[in-house]
């Protein structure tokens, strides 16, 4: 640790590490948003399919 370059190198490494952690956190947040959106769309699709099945049953019973 006698090298005068050691402190700037360590400071640079810490900055890179902090930036990497922030970037990973942002990616994780975006991943959760996409997952939530896909989950919501899947639930909406299931609801619509259920409605269509109910309409089909009514048509079958009426016809």
Buried (B, 14 or more C-beta within 10 A) or exposed (E): EEEEEEEEEEEEEEEEEEEEEEEEEEEEEEEEEEEEEEEEEEEEEEEEEEEEEEEEEEEEEEE
